[in-house]
Structure formats: structure tokens, C-alpha cells
Amino acid sequence: MTKLLVTSEIFAKFPDVLLGIVTIHDTNNEGEYAEVMNSLRQQESRIREEFVTLQVSEHPRIVPWREAYRQFGAKPKDYPSSIENLIRRVIKGHTIPHINPLVDIYNTISLRHIMPVGGEDLDQIRGDVVLTFAGQNENAIQLLGEKEERAPRAAEVIYKDDTGAICRRWNWKEADRTKLTAKTRNAFLITEALPPVDRDLVQTVISELAAQIQQYCGGLVQAHIIDRSSPEIILR
């Protein structure tokens, strides 16, 4: 049995954080779907229009992440949250490339709701997945797109398993080891929320993720929410 759990120390610092998780088993993550990519392009266009007169750093769903990053010692200007980074890429005129269906789907929904969404290959996970604060002697890891391994800084928020961190600075950048690929058959996706985002929106996001994954990729797809009163779920 493999679990995903949030430590009490995280809830002590961020008591109202919510995690929406979609577990996916026996899926097909190959190919490219025109409907998904068209929807992604529509969301890119909407984001460019929405942020013509609005600063990214001032959006009410991005401000809480900038503050959270400051609280664990990361400068949001240097290390933007995944959703801030995604939006900044789009408003600079970049198009988000096709990666694989699961990534294409979660990028689309991330933009639609201006919420961070990421995913990991469950077959590459060793032991349980824990959202916690990094210790003094974390293992060095290779981040996605980087050549050299680096260890997380002490006290930053990380997801980790028995091998090491699988995502640094909460949702800033994931490890190459657990990335979703066309060969992925078992996975989990995560969206995270800090106030003012509420449980209803988290439920909407994971329901949309689950429905689209079921439609395009198939498999056994289930949605879950973690909060302070229910701090863990079973991934498989």
C-alpha cells in the first residue's frame, strides 16, 4: 500500500491548505488529442486577455502562493509557483507544447481555474509520498530540465518519497525521476489550494481532471481531497 500524506507541521503553518488528488490506474497516456489541445489554446487566449490590465503577482489566486513561498524562505520572483510560471509563459506569447495527454489535460485545467496542478508517475514512487518541510540532509535530486543534481534547502516545502524529493518548493519544479511520460500507466495528479480558494473549487478542479482523463485516457480514475481533518489518502 502506498499513501500520500501531509505532515502536521505543514498544517500548523498552513492550516487551511487543501490538496485535491486524482489517482489513475491502468491508463493509456500515449497520443495527442485535438480536442484537448484546442481547449488548451483557448485557455491561453483567455489568459492573455484577462491579464492585459492585471498584474500576475496581484491575482487573488497567485498572491497566496507568493506569500507561502516567502514563509518558507523562497523568493517568489526567483522561484514562481507552477501556476504563476505557467501564466507568465503564456502572457509572454509562448504556447504550451504537447507533452502527453495527462500533462496536456492538467495544463488546460490549471489555466482554466488559475490553480497549480501537477502529476507524478506512481510506478516510480518508492514508499509513501509526504508533503513536509525539507530537513538538513535531504538527498540531491535531478530536477526536470536540469543536468546537475541538487539537494532541497532546509525548511522549504517538498513532496518526497523514500528515495528523495519529487517536487521542490511545494509546486515549483518536479524531479525528473517521477515525471509523467507516454509510458506512464499509473499516476496521480495534485492541485493545491490556499485561501481564498475553497473546497468547492478544489472539487470542481479534480472532477474536471477525472472526467477528462476518463474520456481520453481511460483506466480507473478516482478523486480525493486532503485537509487538516483528513491528512492522507491511499494512492494504491
C-alpha positions in Angstrom: 0.0 0.0 0.0 1.3 3.5 -1.0 -0.1 6.6 0.7 0.1 10.3 0.2 0.1 12.3 3.4 0.6 15.8 4.7 2.5 16.2 8.0 1.1 18.0 11.0 3.9 20.6 10.7 2.5 21.7 7.3 -0.9 22.1 8.7 0.5 24.0 11.7 2.0 26.6 9.3 -0.8 26.4 6.6 -3.9 25.3 8.5 -6.4 25.8 5.6 -4.4 24.2 2.8 -6.3 21.8 0.7 -5.0 19.1 -1.7 -7.1 17.6 -4.5 -5.7 14.4 -5.8 -6.7 12.3 -8.7 -5.4 8.7 -8.8 -5.1 7.0 -12.1 -4.6 3.3 -12.7 -4.2 1.2 -15.9 -4.4 4.3 -18.1 -3.2 5.0 -21.7 -1.0 8.1 -21.8 0.0 7.9 -25.4 -1.0 10.0 -28.4 -2.3 13.6 -28.8 -5.9 14.7 -28.8 -7.0 17.6 -31.0 -9.9 18.5 -28.6 -7.5 18.7 -25.6 -5.0 20.9 -27.5 -7.8 23.1 -28.9 -9.0 23.7 -25.3 -5.5 24.4 -24.2 -5.1 27.1 -26.9 -8.5 28.6 -25.9 -7.4 28.9 -22.3 -4.1 30.5 -23.4 -6.1 33.1 -25.4 -8.4 33.8 -22.4 -5.4 34.2 -20.1 -3.7 36.7 -22.4 -6.9 38.8 -22.5 -7.5 38.6 -18.7 -4.0 39.7 -17.8 -3.9 42.7 -20.2 -4.8 45.0 -17.3 -4.0 42.8 -14.4 -0.5 42.1 -12.9 0.2 38.4 -12.5 1.6 39.0 -9.0 -1.7 40.6 -7.9 -4.1 37.9 -9.0 -6.0 36.6 -5.9 -5.2 33.0 -6.6 -1.5 33.8 -7.1 -0.9 36.1 -4.2 -1.4 33.3 -1.6 1.3 31.2 -3.2 3.8 34.1 -3.3 3.2 34.7 0.4 3.5 30.9 1.2 6.8 30.8 -0.6 8.1 33.8 1.4 7.1 32.0 4.6 9.4 29.1 3.8 12.2 31.3 2.6 11.8 31.2 -1.2 11.7 34.4 -3.2 8.6 34.2 -5.5 10.4 36.4 -8.1 13.1 33.9 -8.4 11.1 30.7 -7.8 7.5 31.3 -9.0 4.8 28.8 -8.2 3.9 26.4 -11.0 0.7 28.4 -11.9 2.5 31.7 -11.8 5.2 30.4 -14.1 2.7 28.8 -16.5 0.7 32.1 -16.8 3.9 34.2 -17.3 4.9 31.9 -20.1 1.5 32.3 -21.8 1.3 36.1 -21.5 4.8 36.4 -23.0 3.3 34.8 -26.1 4.5 31.2 -25.7 2.3 28.3 -26.4 2.3 25.4 -24.1 3.6 22.4 -26.1 2.0 19.0 -26.3 3.7 16.7 -23.8 1.4 13.8 -23.3 -2.4 13.5 -22.6 -2.2 13.7 -18.8 0.0 16.8 -18.9 -2.0 18.4 -21.7 -5.2 17.9 -19.7 -3.8 19.3 -16.4 -2.2 22.3 -18.1 -5.5 23.2 -19.6 -7.4 22.9 -16.3 -4.6 24.7 -14.4 -5.0 27.7 -16.7 -8.8 27.5 -16.7 -9.0 27.8 -12.9 -5.6 29.6 -12.3 -4.7 26.7 -9.9 -1.4 24.8 -9.6 -1.7 21.3 -11.0 1.0 18.7 -11.4 1.4 14.9 -11.7 3.7 12.1 -10.9 4.3 8.5 -12.3 3.2 6.3 -9.5 5.3 3.4 -10.6 8.4 5.5 -10.0 7.4 6.2 -6.4 9.2 4.4 -3.6 7.4 4.2 -0.3 4.8 6.8 0.7 4.6 10.4 -0.7 4.9 13.0 2.0 4.3 16.8 1.9 6.6 18.2 4.5 9.4 20.6 5.3 12.8 19.6 4.0 15.4 18.5 6.6 19.0 19.4 6.8 20.3 16.4 4.9 17.9 15.7 2.0 19.2 13.7 -0.9 20.3 15.5 -4.0 17.9 15.1 -6.9 17.8 16.0 -10.6 15.0 18.4 -11.4 13.1 18.3 -14.6 15.2 20.0 -17.3 18.3 20.3 -15.2 21.6 18.4 -15.7 23.0 18.5 -12.2 21.6 17.1 -9.0 20.9 19.5 -6.1 19.5 18.9 -2.6 16.5 20.8 -1.4 17.2 23.7 1.0 16.4 23.0 4.6 12.8 24.2 5.6 11.5 24.5 2.1 8.2 22.6 1.4 8.7 19.5 -0.6 7.0 16.3 -1.7 9.2 13.4 -1.0 9.3 9.6 -1.1 11.8 7.1 0.3 14.3 8.0 -2.5 14.1 11.8 -2.1 12.2 14.9 -3.1 9.8 14.5 -6.1 8.9 18.2 -6.1 10.7 21.2 -4.7 9.4 24.4 -3.2 6.0 22.9 -2.9 4.9 23.1 -6.6 7.8 25.0 -8.2 9.6 22.2 -10.1 9.4 18.4 -10.1 12.0 15.7 -10.1 12.9 14.1 -13.5 12.6 10.7 -11.9 8.8 10.7 -11.4 7.7 12.8 -14.4 4.7 11.7 -16.5 5.6 10.1 -19.8 3.9 8.4 -22.7 4.8 5.1 -20.9 3.0 6.1 -17.7 0.3 3.7 -16.8 -0.3 4.5 -13.1 -0.2 8.1 -11.8 -1.6 10.7 -9.5 -2.3 14.4 -10.2 -2.4 17.1 -7.5 -3.9 20.5 -7.2 -3.3 22.6 -4.2 -5.3 25.5 -2.7 -4.7 28.2 -0.1 -7.4 30.7 0.9 -9.4 32.3 -0.6 -9.7 29.2 -2.8 -12.3 26.9 -1.1 -13.2 23.2 -1.1 -15.9 23.7 -3.8 -13.4 24.9 -6.3 -10.9 22.1 -5.5 -13.7 19.6 -6.0 -14.5 21.3 -9.4 -10.9 21.0 -10.5 -10.4 17.4 -9.6 -13.8 16.4 -11.0 -12.9 18.0 -14.3 -9.5 16.3 -14.3 -11.1 13.0 -13.5 -13.7 13.3 -16.3 -11.2 14.3 -19.0 -8.8 11.6 -18.0 -11.5 9.0 -18.1 -12.6 10.3 -21.5 -9.3 10.4 -23.2 -7.0 8.1 -21.3 -9.3 5.6 -19.6 -8.4 3.4 -16.7 -9.6 3.5 -13.0 -9.8 7.2 -12.1 -10.7 8.4 -8.6 -10.8 11.9 -6.9 -9.9 12.7 -3.3 -9.4 15.7 -1.1 -6.9 16.0 1.8 -7.4 18.6 4.5 -6.4 19.0 8.2 -9.1 16.6 9.4 -8.2 14.0 6.8 -4.5 14.3 6.1 -3.8 11.2 4.0 -5.2 9.0 1.2 -4.2 5.7 -0.3 -2.6 6.1 -3.7 -2.7 2.3 -4.4 
